[in-house]
Amino acid sequence: MENPAAFLRSLFDCAVEVADPMQSLARFLPPKPAGRVVVVGAGKASARMAEAVEAAWGPCEGLVITRYGYARPCAGIEIVEASHPVPDAAGAEATVRMLALLDGLGEGDFVLALISGGASALLCAPVAGVSLAEKQAVNAALLASGAPIDRMNTVRKHLSRVKGGQLAAAAYPARMLALMISDVPGDDPAFIGSGPTVGDASTPADARAVLAQWGIVVPASVTAALSVPSGVVLPDDVRLSRVENVIYAAPAQSLRAAGQMAIDAGCELSNLGDALEGEARDVARVQAEQALRLQAARKPGDKPLLLLSGGELTVTRRGDGIGGPNAEFCLAMALALEGAAGIHALACDTDGVDGAAEVAGAVIGPQTLAQARAAGVDAPTALARNDAHSFFATVGGQVVTGPTLTNVNDFRAVLILPRG
C-alpha cells in the first residue's frame, strides 16, 4: 500500500459522509403534518439536520442550537450558535426561547425534535438556585475528570430544566417525533445529549454518587440542588406519552461503511465494535499489543489487516497541555509501537473536534517518533502533559476537517501490513 495515511483518512471521510444528515435524514421523515409544526433541537449536527428537514418539508417554524461555526442556512428555522463543550449565555438564552416556543401547544400540534451529540452543553437551563457560572464550573470539572459520558450526563440531567425528558414534557400534549444521531456507546437515547426527549429513572442520589466517585468538588448551590427532596423530578410517563424517539444514524453504520470500503480495497477486516470505552492511553496500549501480535502471525503476501473501532474514550487531565482522547490515543499508541514497521493508525472524532481543539484527531506511522526526535519533541513528556495536539502539530500528524456537521462518536482504524 503506497500511502497508508491517505488510505486511513479516506476511511474516516467515508464514515463521516454516511452520517451526514443531508444524506440520511429524509427517509425517516413522515409527510409534513397538517396544522402547526414546530422544529426544535440541539447538537453539533442539529443545524445540518434542520437544513435536511427544510429540504424535504420546505420552510418550517422553529429554533435549533448548534456549536459556534456549525450553522447552516435555513429559510424558516432559526439557527443559534452557542458554546460547546462548556455552555454559555447564548445557549442559555436560546434554551429559554425554545421552551417558550413549546409552551401552550395543543393536542393537534406537532413537534419535530432534532437531537445530536453536543446537546448537553448547548441546551442550557440551570435549575433554580444554580447560576450559569456554577453550571459551567461543574461541566468543566466533569470533562476533566475522566468520567464516562453516561455518568457525566446523569449529573447534567439533575442540574437542568430541559434534560432527562423535560424538553418533551414542555411540549405536552403536542405530538413529538425526536430524530437522533447517536454519539454514545450502546446508542441509549437517554444519554444522547442527556436525553432531552427521553424519560430517565436516575435520581439526584445517582448524580451525587457520580460526583463522589470522580472526586468532583461542586458549589453549595449544586449540593442543595441535588439533595432530596429538592432535586429535579424528571417527567412522568403521562407527559412523555406522545413522544416517539428514533435513532436514525449511529456509529455502527459508519463503521460498517468504512469496513466495506477497506474490504473492497483488498484488506481483511476485524471490527472491534462501536462501543469501546476507557482511558485513551490504556486502550491505545492494548490495541498496540494486539496489532503487534497479529502482525507477527501474518506471512509475507497476506492481505493488509484493518482493526476498526468506535465508542468514546476519555482522558483524565493530569497536565497542562492541549489534547483530546483521539490525539492522546495516537500518541500513546506510537509510544507503545516504538516505531514498529508496517503499522499505521488514525483516531478522529467524527464531529471534527477532539477535546477542546479544532482538530479532529491524528494519524501515526512507523516514522512518528523519529520525526518527533528530529523536531526536538519528547513524546513521553507530551503524553504526561496531555499535550497530544501540540505534539502532532509539530510532527505533522494532525487531521483537521473543520465542521463535519455530524457526530457519531470516535473513529479508530489501525492498519497492519505484513512484515517484509
N, C-alpha and C positions, 0 to 999 in steps of 0.2 A: 504494500500500500504506500503510494508515493507521499501523501500528505495526511497523516493521521489526525492532526489538529483540525484541518479543514473538514475532514470526514465527521469527526465528533461534533463540530459546530453545525454541520448540516443536519445531523440527527436532532440536535436541540431545536433548531429552527423548525423542523418538521413537527416536533412535539408542541411547540407554541402555536403553529398555524392551525393544527387540529382543534385547539381550544379557542380560537378566535370567534367571538360571538357573531361576527358577520358571516362566518362560515357554518355556524352550528345552531344558532338560537331559533331561527324562523320556524323550523319544523316542529317545535314544541309549543308554538303559539296557537291558541284556538282562533277561530274567526273573531274579529273585534266585536265585543258585546254591544248590544244596543244600550242606550241610556248613558249615564255618566261613567266615564272611565278615567281613573287616576293612576298614574305610574309613579312609584316611589322606589328608592333603592339607595344602596351604598356599596362601596368597594372599589378596588383598583380597576376592575373590569366594568363597573356599572355604567359609565358613560358610553362605552362601546356597546354594551347591551341595550341601552336606551336608543342608540343610533340604529341598531338592528331592529328594534321594535318599530321605530318610525319608518324604517324602510319597508316593513311589512304592513303596518296599520295606517301609515300617514301621521300627521301631527297629532300629538296627544298632550293632555294636561298632565303636569307632574313635576317632580323635583327629585334629582338624584345627587349624591355627594360622592366625589371621587378624589383621588390624590392630586396634589399640585402637578401640573404638566400632563395629566391624563384626560383632560376634557376632550369632547368630541362635538361636532356641530349637530344640533337638533333644532327642529322647527318649532316645537311646542314645549317639550320637556326642558325645564330649567336645569342647567348643569352648574353645580357649585364645586369649586376646588377647595380642599382643606388639607390639614397636615396628617401625615402618617409616617412613622408608627405611633408618635405621641400626639394626641388630639390638640386642637387649638380652638380659638374663639370662633373662627369661621365655620368650623364643623358644628360647634355647639349652637350657634345662631341658626344655621340651616336646619339642624335637627328640630329645633323649636318650631320652625316654619313648616316642616314636614308633618309634625304632629298636628298642627293647626289645620293643615290641608285635609287630614283624615278625620278630623273632628266633625261630627254631625252627619256622616254618611249614612245612608239608609239601606234597607234590605235589597233594593233594586239596583244599587250601585256596585261597581266592580273595581277592584284594586289589583294592579299587577305590580308585584314587588320583585326587584332585581337585586340579588344579593351575591356578593363575591368576597373573597378574602380581602382584608383591609377594612371591612365594615366595622370591626370592633373599635377602631380608633376614629373612623370618620363619622359614625353615628355617636354623638356625644351629648348625653343629657344626664348630668350627675344627679344622684338622689339628693333630697333635701338635706341641708346641713353640710354637704361636701362641696367645696369650691372647685372650679375648673383647675386651678393651680394644684390643689391637692390631688385631684384625679390624675393630672399629668405626672405628678411625682410618683404615684403608685404605679402607673403604667410603665414609666421608665425603669422603676425598680424591678417590676415583673420581667421586662425584656432583658435585663442584665442578670437575672437570677439563674438562668438555665432551666427554668420550669417548662414542661411541655405545654404546647399551645392549648390543649383542653383544660389544663389546670389554670392557666392564666385567664382563660375565658370564664371559668367558674367564678373567679373574683370579679371580673368585669361585669358579669350579669347582675350581681348583687350590689353594685355601685351605680346602676344605671336605671333610668326610667324608660328605656326603649329596648334593651336587650332581653333575652330569655322569653321571647314571645310577646313582649309588651308593645312592639310596633304593630303586630297583627291585632292585638287586643284593642288598640286605639282605633282601628278601622271597623270594628264590630258595630252593627250587624251586616256591614257590606260583605260581599263575597270576595275572597282574595286568592289569587294564584301567585305563589312565590317560585320564581325560577332562579336556580342557584348554580354557581360554578364552585366546585369543591376544591379547597386548598388544605384540607385537614386529613391526616392519616385515618383510614377507616370510613371516610365520607359520611360521618354522622352529621346530619343537617343541624343538630342542636349546637354544634361547635363551629359552623361556618359563619364567620362574622359575629360570633357569640349568639347565634340563633335568634335574631330579632323577630322571626315569624314562627318560631318553634317552641312549644311548651317544654318545660325543664323541671326535673324533680330535685335538683340540687337545693341546698339550704344555705342560709348565712353561716351555719356551723361548718359546712363544707368549704366555704370561702375562707373562713378563719383558719381552717386546717392547712390550706394551701400556703397561706402567709406564714404560718408557723413552720411548716416543713422546709420551706426555702429561705427561712430567716429574713423575711421582708418586714422591715420596720415601717409602720404607717402612722399618719397623724391621728390624734384622738378622735377627730370627727369621723374618720373611716372606721375606727374601732366601734364607735357608737352606732354607725350605720349598719354594721354587720352584727350587732348584738340582737338577741332575741328578747322581746318580740318586735323591735323596731326595724329589723332588717327588711329588705324588699320582699314582698309576697308576690311571686310570679303568677301569671294569669291562670285562671281556672279553665277547665275544658270547655265550658259554655262559650266563653269569649274567643276561643280558638276553634270552635266547631265549624266555621265556614272558611277555613284556610286549607288549601292544598299546597304541599311543599314538594317540589320536583327538582332533583339534581340532574341537570341535563348535560353537564360536562364535568369530567373528573380525571384525576391523574392517570388512572389505568388506561383510559382511551389514548392519551398522549404517548404513554409508554408502549402500548401495542403498535401504534403507528410508527414510532421510531424503530421499534424492534423489527417490524416488517421491512422497513427501509434497509436496515442492516442485513437482514436475510437476503433481500434482493441484490444487495451489493456483494454477496458471497461470504458473509460471516455466519458463524454459529452463534446462537443466542442463549443466554441464561438470564432470565428475568427474575430478579431477587425480590420483586414486589414493590407496591406503590405506597407502603405504609411504614417505612423504616423510621425509627426514632432513636434518639440518644445523642450524646456529646459528639460533635462533628469530628474531633480529633480521634476519639475512640473508634468510631465507625470507620474512619479512614484507615486506621492501623489494621483493623480486621479485614477490610477489603483488600489492602495491600498484601497481607499474608495469603489471602485466598488467591489473588492474582498470581503470586509467585508460585504457589503450589500447582495451580492449573497450568501455568506455563511450563513448569518442569515436567509435567506429564505429557506434553504435546511433542509431536515429532516434526522435523522439517517437512514442509509440504502440506501440513494440516491447514485448515481454514483458520483465519483470524477468529478469535472468540470475543464476544462483547458481553460484558456484565452491565445490565441496566437496573436502576433502582430509583424509586421516588420516596416520598414522605417528607418529613420536616425535622431536620436535625437542629440541635441547639448549641449555643455557646455560653458557657459560664464566664462572665467577664472577669479576668484576672489582671489584665494590664491596661495600658492607656492608649493602645493602638487603634487603627481603623480597620475593622474587619467585619465578617459576616460568616454564617455557617458554611456556605458553599466554598468561599475562598479559603477558609480555615481547613475544610475537608481536603482541598487540593494541596495546601501547604503541608499538612500532616502526612498525607499520602506520599508526597515527594520525599519527605524525610524517611518514611518507612521503607520506600523502594530503594533508596540510596543509589539512584541512577541506573537501576536495572534496565538493560536493553530491551526494547520491544514492548514496553508497557506505557500506555498513554491514558490520560483521564481528563474528563471535563465534569465540572459540577456548577450548575447555574440555577437561579430561581427563575421560574417561568414568567414572573411579573417584571423582570428586568432589574430588580432591586435586591441586592444581597445585604442584609443588615441595614445600616443607615447610609450606605454608599450608593451612588447612582451607577452601580456596576452590577451586572447580572451574576458574575462569578469568575471562574478562572479555568485555564487548561494547562496541563503539565505533560512533560515528556521526559525521556532519559537525560536530556541536557539541562533541565531546570535548575538543579543545584549547582552545576558547573557555571551556568550563566549568572547565578547569584554570586558565586565566589568571584567571578571576573568583575562584577559590578561593585564588589566590596560590601555585599549584604550578607548578614549571618542569618540563615534560615531558622535555626533553633531559637535565637533571640526574638525573631519576628513572631514565631509561634507563641513564645512565652508572653509576649506583649499583646496578643490578639491583634497583630498588625499585618494580617494577611493581605489586605488590599494594597497597602503601601509596598509590600514585598513584590506582588505581581505587577504593580505599576512600574517598578524598577526593572524587572526581568522581562517585561513584555508579554505576560501571560493573562492579562485581564480580558474578559469577554464583556463588551459594552454593547447593549442593544438599544438603549433608550426605552421609552414606554412601550411595552408589548401589548397593552390594553386587554390582557387576560391574566389569569392566575390559577394554575393548577399545581402549585407547590414546587418543590425542588426536583431537579432532573440531574441524575448522575449516570455517566457512562464511562466504563473502563474498558479499553481496547487492549487485548492481549495478542501479540503477534508471536508465532513460533520462533524459538531461537534458531539462528543460523539461516 
